[in-house]
Amino acid sequence: MSMVVYRLQRTKYAHSREDILSGEDARITGGRWNPVGVPLIYTSATPELAHSEYIIHQKFLPPPSCNLIMIQVPDESIIKLPLETLSEGWRNYQRYGLTQYTNEVWLKEQQSLVLQVPSAIVPMSFSYQSPTPRHQASQYY
């Protein structure tokens, strides 16, 4: 079995599969689950959550033209990070170090292609993080 995850990507950066799966935006800017310098592909459980996550992180409104990307992921390639394992305050942007460390451990251990994490915006929904295809754990791409 497999599931579909969603990514909203600016149209001007969605030219090819390599562009979409590069993790370059996250590498340049860093984020809740990755420090600057570490590429990561951020996706969401639903198109609506992908849109919400994208809008929340925009500096400009209205946001630029975007494409909704759907990525099929094998179920067996996902490890779930339970909400109760996260430190108090993990949703606070000033405490990104907590979630970045959790993700760093996952990336180093290469246990799976995808890490399912609670959404910071809608904690009862999920976001999915994945290393780039160049990462050793990305044998599923």
Stockholm file with secondary structure:
# STOCKHOLM 1.0

chainA/1-141         MSMVVYRLQRTKYAHSREDILSGEDARITGGRWNPVGVPLIYTSATPELAHSEYIIHQKFLPPPSCNLIMIQVPDESIIKLPLETLSEGWRNYQRYGLTQYTNEVWLKEQQSLVLQVPSAIVPMSFSYQSPTPRHQASQYY
#=GR chainA/1-141 SS CEEEEEEEEEGGGCSSHHHHTSCHHHHHHCCSSCCTTCCCEEEESSHHHHHHHHHHTCSSSSCCCEEEEEEEEEGGGEEECCGGGSCTTTTSGGGHHHHHHHHHHHHHHTCCSEEEEECSSSTTSEEEEECCTTSTTCTTC
#=GC SS_cons         CEEEEEEEEEGGGCSSHHHHTSCHHHHHHCCSSCCTTCCCEEEESSHHHHHHHHHHTCSSSSCCCEEEEEEEEEGGGEEECCGGGSCTTTTSGGGHHHHHHHHHHHHHHTCCSEEEEECSSSTTSEEEEECCTTSTTCTTC
//
